């Protein structure tokens, strides 16, 4: 079994980090997550990666170190609660760019519990491919402009 390698300060890392809301109770959070993953697929891991939002306030050393080492930190939130941006800021970092999908692409937030007790749809029935594409384009643009 190979020894697991951990990132340490001074090691090469991703140029940009995205901290995204993965709010699984609404279409906006899931769209934020999917769009962030699409941006990473398009630009590649050397250029950008998704940081572990939950690890920031816990002070997980590799995540803190990678965040310090990143050229840019982009937050992507689905709704006006801006959980990703607030978590990044409360952890001592300033986002280079903050994207909010309801504000920036005009998404309408839809909670995924509204059909419980009725005709429950599949998860992806709540997600618009067009909105994922628009959000991904905003993320890519934010990274390329920095």
Backbone as a chain_set.jsonl record, in Angstrom:
{"seq": "XXXXXXXXXXXXXXXXXXXXXXXXXXXXXXXXXXXXXXXXXXXXXXXXXXXXXXXXXXXXXXXXXXXXXXXXXXXXXXXXXXXXXXXXXXXXXXXXXXXXXXXXXXXXXXXXXXXXXXXXXXXXXXXXXXXXXXXXXXXXXXXXXX", "coords": {"N": [[0.834, -1.178, 0.0], [0.602, 2.178, -0.903], [2.063, 5.077, 0.58], [0.087, 7.687, 1.867], [0.084, 10.915, 0.535], [0.297, 14.168, 1.75], [-0.611, 17.584, 1.297], [1.7, 20.16, 1.834], [2.87, 23.271, 3.139], [4.584, 25.28, 0.791], [4.652, 23.45, -1.221], [3.729, 22.879, -4.643], [0.581, 24.028, -5.819], [-2.92, 24.423, -6.697], [-3.714, 27.109, -8.877], [-5.957, 28.759, -8.562], [-8.713, 28.803, -6.264], [-11.96, 27.572, -5.785], [-14.595, 28.144, -3.66], [-17.525, 26.745, -3.008], [-21.023, 26.898, -2.487], [-22.745, 24.046, -1.671], [-25.356, 23.635, -1.258], [-27.666, 21.365, -0.682], [-30.405, 21.433, -0.436], [-31.732, 23.002, -2.166], [-32.305, 24.156, -5.528], [-30.506, 26.128, -6.289], [-28.132, 25.854, -4.77], [-27.26, 23.312, -5.591], [-26.902, 23.815, -8.296], [-24.829, 25.695, -8.14], [-22.779, 24.029, -7.202], [-22.556, 22.115, -9.311], [-21.892, 23.802, -11.475], [-19.431, 24.794, -10.603], [-17.891, 22.457, -10.616], [-17.973, 21.938, -13.369], [-16.52, 24.124, -14.314], [-13.97, 23.51, -13.322], [-13.496, 21.165, -14.766], [-13.35, 22.265, -17.329], [-11.179, 24.111, -17.194], [-9.087, 22.779, -15.943], [-7.164, 21.074, -13.378], [-4.712, 22.199, -12.586], [-5.063, 24.863, -12.97], [-7.414, 25.486, -11.507], [-9.265, 24.489, -8.602], [-11.723, 22.937, -6.468], [-12.203, 24.025, -3.277], [-12.412, 22.708, 0.087], [-15.023, 23.709, 1.733], [-16.132, 23.269, 4.297], [-13.88, 22.645, 5.781], [-12.46, 24.975, 6.193], [-13.363, 26.741, 8.449], [-12.71, 24.991, 10.445], [-10.034, 24.959, 10.492], [-8.359, 23.188, 9.105], [-5.239, 22.198, 8.262], [-3.952, 21.578, 5.623], [-5.929, 22.596, 3.863], [-6.199, 25.261, 4.648], [-3.578, 26.089, 4.087], [-3.445, 25.664, 1.27], [-5.348, 27.506, 0.507], [-4.192, 29.91, 1.322], [-2.007, 29.85, -0.408], [-3.138, 30.033, -2.909], [-3.624, 31.939, -5.865], [-5.997, 33.273, -6.413], [-9.179, 33.429, -4.798], [-12.328, 32.304, -5.246], [-15.706, 32.685, -4.531], [-18.738, 30.898, -4.772], [-22.037, 31.175, -4.564], [-25.39, 30.05, -4.298], [-27.666, 31.377, -3.379], [-28.935, 34.415, -1.706], [-28.099, 34.098, 0.947], [-25.418, 33.612, 1.005], [-23.51, 31.697, 2.036], [-21.04, 30.432, 1.401], [-19.296, 32.615, 0.802], [-19.397, 34.021, 3.26], [-18.379, 32.087, 5.03], [-15.769, 31.747, 4.056], [-14.779, 34.356, 4.493], [-15.093, 34.597, 7.292], [-13.221, 32.823, 8.03], [-10.907, 34.119, 7.671], [-10.08, 34.899, 5.128], [-10.167, 36.787, 2.054], [-12.387, 36.871, -0.529], [-11.503, 36.932, -3.979], [-13.333, 37.214, -5.944], [-16.857, 37.203, -5.766], [-19.579, 35.275, -6.449], [-23.049, 35.177, -6.89], [-25.711, 33.282, -7.609], [-28.532, 33.813, -7.781], [-28.528, 36.539, -7.951], [-26.642, 37.125, -9.986], [-27.17, 35.589, -12.305], [-29.84, 35.585, -12.346], [-31.314, 33.464, -11.232], [-34.045, 31.63, -9.858], [-34.737, 30.659, -6.658], [-35.543, 27.41, -5.611], [-36.873, 25.299, -3.336], [-36.169, 21.928, -2.474], [-37.953, 20.407, -1.063], [-40.567, 20.984, -1.53], [-42.29, 19.39, -3.017], [-42.715, 17.158, -1.499], [-44.826, 14.684, -0.311], [-46.412, 14.916, -2.413], [-46.19, 14.785, -5.898], [-43.239, 13.692, -6.211], [-40.267, 14.682, -7.718], [-37.342, 13.711, -9.649], [-33.998, 14.508, -8.598], [-32.529, 15.94, -10.596], [-34.548, 17.049, -12.081], [-35.063, 19.464, -10.972], [-33.035, 21.037, -11.712], [-31.556, 23.235, -14.04], [-30.025, 22.845, -17.111], [-29.22, 24.991, -18.652], [-28.937, 27.043, -16.752], [-26.842, 25.983, -15.225], [-24.813, 26.067, -17.155], [-24.665, 28.877, -17.66], [-23.846, 29.75, -15.117], [-21.386, 28.398, -14.885], [-19.971, 29.671, -16.938], [-19.766, 32.251, -15.824], [-18.091, 31.717, -13.639], [-15.747, 30.757, -14.906], [-15.095, 33.05, -16.374], [-14.572, 34.84, -14.246], [-12.26, 33.673, -13.188], [-10.493, 33.78, -15.367], [-10.229, 36.502, -15.74], [-8.756, 37.396, -13.63]], "CA": [[0.0, 0.0, 0.0], [1.385, 3.407, -1.01], [1.861, 6.049, 1.65], [-0.727, 8.825, 1.441], [0.84, 12.159, 0.517], [-0.492, 15.332, 2.12], [-0.062, 18.86, 0.857], [2.373, 20.942, 2.867], [3.255, 24.608, 2.694], [5.74, 25.309, -0.085], [4.421, 22.556, -2.36], [2.923, 23.439, -5.725], [-0.861, 23.79, -5.657], [-3.793, 25.004, -7.714], [-3.572, 28.561, -9.0], [-7.19, 29.375, -8.064], [-9.6, 27.92, -5.517], [-13.38, 27.909, -5.714], [-15.353, 27.652, -2.513], [-18.884, 26.769, -3.523], [-22.149, 26.376, -1.732], [-23.281, 22.797, -2.206], [-26.638, 23.545, -0.562], [-28.442, 20.298, -1.288], [-31.841, 21.561, -0.215], [-32.312, 23.896, -3.163], [-31.738, 24.101, -6.877], [-29.409, 27.094, -6.427], [-26.916, 25.263, -4.215], [-26.817, 22.221, -6.462], [-26.406, 24.448, -9.526], [-23.524, 26.255, -7.789], [-21.829, 22.917, -7.139], [-22.36, 21.56, -10.651], [-21.189, 24.797, -12.292], [-18.044, 24.826, -10.132], [-17.236, 21.258, -11.151], [-17.82, 22.124, -14.817], [-15.417, 25.069, -14.512], [-12.732, 22.76, -13.096], [-13.322, 20.278, -15.919], [-12.953, 23.067, -18.497], [-9.894, 24.8, -17.031], [-8.062, 21.852, -15.464], [-6.829, 21.151, -11.956], [-3.576, 23.08, -12.299], [-5.598, 26.227, -12.979], [-8.454, 25.721, -10.494], [-9.837, 23.34, -7.892], [-12.756, 23.282, -5.503], [-11.721, 23.867, -1.905], [-13.345, 22.124, 1.049], [-15.587, 24.82, 2.498], [-16.302, 22.88, 5.692], [-12.582, 22.537, 6.453], [-11.902, 26.3, 6.506], [-13.548, 27.187, 9.832], [-12.106, 24.011, 11.348], [-8.591, 25.178, 10.484], [-7.644, 22.032, 8.558], [-3.994, 22.812, 7.779], [-3.729, 21.573, 4.169], [-6.904, 23.467, 3.19], [-5.781, 26.631, 4.964], [-2.348, 26.339, 3.334], [-3.766, 25.8, -0.158], [-6.086, 28.758, 0.334], [-3.176, 30.981, 1.405], [-1.121, 29.767, -1.572], [-3.88, 30.283, -4.153], [-3.565, 33.293, -6.43], [-7.332, 33.846, -6.27], [-10.223, 32.656, -4.137], [-13.631, 32.674, -5.799], [-16.826, 32.029, -3.856], [-19.925, 30.727, -5.61], [-23.221, 30.896, -3.763], [-26.621, 29.996, -5.055], [-28.703, 32.306, -2.911], [-28.449, 35.586, -0.975], [-27.508, 33.792, 2.256], [-23.974, 33.696, 0.749], [-22.805, 30.872, 3.024], [-19.652, 30.215, 0.999], [-18.548, 33.864, 0.992], [-19.3, 34.32, 4.699], [-17.48, 31.107, 5.651], [-14.413, 32.109, 3.635], [-14.395, 35.593, 5.186], [-14.966, 34.336, 8.732], [-12.016, 32.012, 8.199], [-9.757, 35.008, 7.532], [-9.714, 35.106, 3.732], [-10.987, 37.714, 1.279], [-12.578, 36.375, -1.896], [-11.163, 37.788, -5.11], [-14.61, 37.407, -6.642], [-17.98, 36.529, -5.139], [-20.674, 35.073, -7.394], [-24.312, 34.752, -6.281], [-26.481, 32.921, -8.797], [-29.828, 34.507, -7.888], [-28.215, 37.92, -8.324], [-25.801, 37.277, -11.167], [-27.782, 35.016, -13.517], [-31.293, 35.696, -12.215], [-31.967, 32.2, -10.847], [-35.1, 31.622, -8.85], [-34.483, 29.567, -5.726], [-36.641, 26.469, -5.435], [-36.499, 24.294, -2.347], [-36.436, 20.584, -2.964], [-38.942, 19.71, -0.249], [-41.924, 21.472, -1.805], [-43.126, 18.344, -3.615], [-42.864, 16.022, -0.594], [-46.243, 14.436, -0.063], [-47.085, 15.011, -3.703], [-45.498, 14.132, -7.003], [-41.82, 13.985, -6.021], [-39.475, 14.577, -8.944], [-35.947, 13.35, -9.438], [-33.164, 15.666, -8.273], [-32.138, 16.719, -11.766], [-35.712, 17.778, -12.604], [-35.035, 20.795, -10.367], [-31.832, 21.71, -12.19], [-31.59, 23.659, -15.441], [-28.722, 22.775, -17.789], [-28.916, 26.348, -19.096], [-28.43, 27.798, -15.601], [-25.51, 25.437, -14.905], [-23.912, 26.606, -18.177], [-24.479, 30.315, -17.39], [-23.052, 29.876, -13.894], [-20.021, 27.96, -15.214], [-19.35, 30.744, -17.719], [-19.406, 33.317, -14.88], [-16.936, 31.263, -12.858], [-14.586, 30.754, -15.814], [-14.771, 34.46, -16.647], [-13.959, 35.403, -13.036], [-10.909, 33.123, -13.075], [-9.659, 34.248, -16.48], [-10.028, 37.959, -15.633], [-7.903, 37.748, -12.495]], "C": [[0.885, 1.25, 0.0], [1.051, 4.349, 0.147], [1.081, 7.244, 1.1], [0.09, 10.107, 1.576], [-0.103, 13.327, 0.834], [0.19, 16.601, 1.624], [0.555, 19.565, 2.062], [2.784, 22.275, 2.276], [4.551, 24.546, 1.89], [5.599, 24.394, -1.292], [3.566, 23.273, -3.398], [1.449, 23.087, -5.493], [-1.623, 24.463, -6.782], [-3.664, 26.531, -7.701], [-4.764, 29.301, -8.375], [-7.99, 28.343, -7.295], [-11.019, 28.466, -5.562], [-13.905, 27.333, -4.412], [-16.814, 27.857, -2.87], [-19.874, 26.263, -2.49], [-22.598, 25.095, -2.434], [-24.641, 22.549, -1.573], [-27.585, 22.561, -1.217], [-29.933, 20.4, -1.095], [-32.502, 22.506, -1.208], [-31.619, 23.721, -4.507], [-30.532, 25.027, -7.014], [-28.092, 26.534, -5.9], [-26.366, 24.158, -5.094], [-26.266, 22.776, -7.773], [-25.027, 25.053, -9.291], [-22.458, 25.172, -7.793], [-21.521, 22.372, -8.528], [-21.566, 22.517, -11.542], [-19.718, 24.887, -11.896], [-17.276, 23.623, -10.664], [-17.011, 21.364, -12.655], [-16.674, 23.086, -15.125], [-14.071, 24.376, -14.323], [-12.462, 21.829, -14.274], [-12.821, 21.059, -17.13], [-11.537, 23.612, -18.37], [-8.765, 23.889, -16.562], [-7.636, 22.119, -14.032], [-5.603, 22.003, -11.642], [-4.061, 24.527, -12.173], [-6.56, 26.462, -11.817], [-8.907, 24.407, -9.87], [-10.919, 23.86, -6.956], [-12.202, 22.992, -4.117], [-12.805, 23.296, -1.011], [-13.834, 23.215, 1.994], [-15.707, 24.493, 3.983], [-15.002, 22.828, 6.471], [-12.027, 23.894, 6.865], [-12.127, 26.714, 7.959], [-12.977, 26.222, 10.86], [-10.595, 24.162, 11.413], [-7.783, 24.002, 9.979], [-6.431, 22.551, 7.784], [-3.782, 22.741, 6.271], [-4.69, 22.504, 3.412], [-6.567, 24.934, 3.439], [-4.542, 26.99, 4.141], [-2.609, 26.53, 1.853], [-4.5, 27.102, -0.421], [-5.127, 29.941, 0.391], [-2.331, 31.017, 0.135], [-1.818, 30.101, -2.888], [-3.742, 31.742, -4.581], [-4.904, 34.011, -6.207], [-8.252, 32.87, -5.57], [-11.556, 33.184, -4.645], [-14.697, 31.944, -4.992], [-18.015, 32.004, -4.808], [-21.06, 30.294, -4.697], [-24.44, 30.868, -4.66], [-27.586, 31.099, -4.67], [-28.114, 33.45, -2.093], [-27.937, 35.307, 0.444], [-25.984, 33.862, 2.186], [-23.139, 32.936, 1.781], [-21.342, 30.652, 2.666], [-18.818, 31.47, 1.259], [-18.344, 34.15, 2.481], [-18.358, 33.35, 5.412], [-16.027, 31.415, 5.316], [-13.942, 33.34, 4.405], [-14.205, 35.366, 6.683], [-13.754, 33.468, 9.049], [-10.75, 32.82, 7.93], [-9.296, 35.278, 6.116], [-10.673, 36.075, 3.058], [-11.15, 37.171, -0.125], [-12.154, 37.412, -2.931], [-12.422, 38.164, -5.866], [-15.673, 36.603, -5.904], [-19.132, 36.479, -6.143], [-21.886, 34.578, -6.613], [-25.293, 34.518, -7.429], [-27.838, 33.615, -8.895], [-29.629, 35.961, -8.326], [-27.592, 38.002, -9.717], [-26.33, 36.614, -12.438], [-29.307, 34.988, -13.415], [-32.008, 34.391, -11.882], [-33.067, 32.456, -9.839], [-34.854, 30.413, -7.962], [-35.738, 28.72, -5.564], [-36.177, 25.409, -4.453], [-36.966, 22.925, -2.799], [-37.452, 19.818, -2.124], [-40.38, 20.052, -0.632], [-42.842, 20.426, -2.418], [-43.319, 17.139, -2.691], [-44.339, 15.889, -0.214], [-47.055, 14.499, -1.338], [-46.323, 14.206, -4.735], [-44.008, 14.486, -6.944], [-41.066, 13.705, -7.313], [-38.087, 14.036, -8.617], [-35.151, 14.637, -9.209], [-32.902, 16.546, -9.494], [-33.324, 17.405, -12.451], [-35.775, 19.201, -12.054], [-33.905, 21.654, -10.928], [-31.968, 22.017, -13.677], [-30.184, 23.589, -16.026], [-28.275, 24.161, -18.229], [-28.354, 27.182, -17.94], [-27.064, 27.287, -15.154], [-24.483, 26.016, -15.879], [-23.621, 28.087, -17.931], [-23.598, 30.529, -16.163], [-21.606, 29.485, -14.148], [-19.289, 29.054, -15.987], [-18.949, 31.907, -16.824], [-18.159, 32.952, -14.077], [-15.677, 31.296, -13.703], [-14.147, 32.172, -16.114], [-14.072, 35.093, -15.443], [-12.51, 34.929, -12.89], [-10.004, 33.699, -14.142], [-9.368, 35.757, -16.403], [-9.072, 38.332, -14.518], [-6.44, 37.592, -12.812]], "O": [[1.808, 1.362, 0.808], [-0.083, 4.405, 0.622], [1.374, 7.747, 0.015], [0.711, 10.35, 2.61], [-1.175, 13.443, 0.241], [1.416, 16.673, 1.546], [-0.002, 19.56, 3.159], [3.017, 22.395, 1.073], [5.493, 23.847, 2.262], [6.33, 24.535, -2.272], [2.781, 24.161, -3.067], [1.122, 21.994, -5.032], [-1.027, 25.009, -7.71], [-3.524, 27.149, -6.646], [-4.593, 30.341, -7.739], [-7.962, 27.155, -7.618], [-11.247, 29.665, -5.398], [-13.678, 26.162, -4.106], [-17.283, 28.985, -3.015], [-19.599, 25.335, -1.731], [-22.804, 25.079, -3.648], [-25.039, 21.402, -1.371], [-28.239, 22.892, -2.206], [-30.669, 19.526, -1.554], [-33.697, 22.782, -1.105], [-30.502, 23.21, -4.596], [-29.621, 24.731, -7.787], [-27.047, 26.722, -6.523], [-25.159, 24.071, -5.32], [-25.277, 22.266, -8.3], [-24.148, 24.94, -10.145], [-21.364, 25.369, -8.322], [-20.356, 22.188, -8.881], [-20.674, 22.092, -12.276], [-18.852, 25.039, -12.758], [-16.138, 23.758, -11.113], [-15.977, 20.93, -13.161], [-15.937, 22.885, -16.09], [-13.134, 24.626, -15.08], [-11.323, 21.718, -14.729], [-11.967, 20.575, -17.874], [-10.773, 23.579, -19.335], [-7.594, 24.208, -16.77], [-7.734, 23.242, -13.538], [-5.476, 22.487, -10.517], [-3.537, 25.306, -11.377], [-6.527, 27.527, -11.201], [-8.927, 23.362, -10.519], [-11.015, 25.058, -6.69], [-11.788, 21.873, -3.816], [-13.99, 23.395, -1.328], [-13.139, 23.593, 2.937], [-15.419, 25.336, 4.832], [-15.012, 22.954, 7.696], [-11.213, 23.972, 7.785], [-11.154, 27.015, 8.651], [-12.781, 26.592, 12.017], [-9.943, 23.574, 12.275], [-6.632, 23.829, 10.38], [-6.574, 23.253, 6.783], [-3.454, 23.765, 5.672], [-4.297, 23.129, 2.427], [-6.646, 25.754, 2.524], [-4.471, 28.075, 3.564], [-2.063, 27.446, 1.238], [-4.296, 27.734, -1.458], [-5.241, 30.871, -0.407], [-1.977, 32.094, -0.345], [-1.156, 30.417, -3.876], [-3.745, 32.652, -3.752], [-4.941, 35.192, -5.86], [-8.131, 31.654, -5.72], [-11.871, 34.364, -4.491], [-14.609, 30.733, -4.79], [-18.264, 32.957, -5.546], [-21.048, 29.199, -4.134], [-24.507, 31.581, -5.661], [-28.245, 31.688, -5.528], [-26.915, 33.453, -1.815], [-27.39, 36.209, 1.079], [-25.329, 34.139, 3.19], [-22.178, 33.475, 2.329], [-20.485, 30.684, 3.549], [-17.752, 31.391, 1.87], [-17.238, 34.484, 2.907], [-17.617, 33.757, 6.307], [-15.156, 31.353, 6.184], [-12.822, 33.36, 4.915], [-13.26, 35.887, 7.276], [-13.317, 33.39, 10.197], [-9.646, 32.275, 7.957], [-8.216, 35.836, 5.92], [-11.84, 36.176, 3.436], [-10.164, 37.021, -0.847], [-12.411, 38.606, -2.78], [-12.561, 39.282, -6.362], [-15.43, 35.475, -5.472], [-19.597, 37.513, -6.624], [-21.774, 33.677, -5.782], [-25.659, 35.456, -8.137], [-28.256, 33.975, -9.995], [-30.485, 36.532, -9.0], [-27.971, 38.849, -10.525], [-25.975, 37.033, -13.54], [-29.984, 34.438, -14.283], [-33.182, 34.228, -12.213], [-33.002, 33.406, -9.058], [-34.773, 29.283, -8.444], [-36.843, 29.238, -5.403], [-35.202, 24.702, -4.708], [-38.018, 22.781, -3.423], [-37.778, 18.677, -2.454], [-41.316, 19.456, -0.098], [-44.062, 20.566, -2.344], [-44.014, 16.192, -3.059], [-44.996, 16.863, 0.154], [-48.242, 14.174, -1.348], [-45.872, 13.091, -4.473], [-43.572, 15.463, -7.553], [-41.204, 12.642, -7.918], [-37.711, 13.92, -7.45], [-35.592, 15.722, -9.586], [-33.042, 17.767, -9.421], [-33.121, 18.257, -13.316], [-36.469, 20.051, -12.613], [-33.829, 22.851, -10.652], [-32.426, 21.188, -14.464], [-29.258, 24.203, -15.497], [-27.085, 24.474, -18.185], [-27.402, 27.94, -18.128], [-26.215, 28.079, -14.746], [-23.396, 26.414, -15.462], [-22.466, 28.51, -17.985], [-22.713, 31.385, -16.166], [-20.691, 30.163, -13.68], [-18.12, 29.33, -15.719], [-17.893, 32.502, -17.037], [-17.281, 33.787, -13.867], [-14.648, 31.808, -13.264], [-12.952, 32.466, -16.11], [-13.083, 35.807, -15.609], [-11.636, 35.709, -12.509], [-8.865, 34.069, -13.856], [-8.366, 36.224, -16.946], [-8.617, 39.474, -14.458], [-5.592, 37.849, -11.958]]}, "num_chains": 1, "name": "protein.A"}
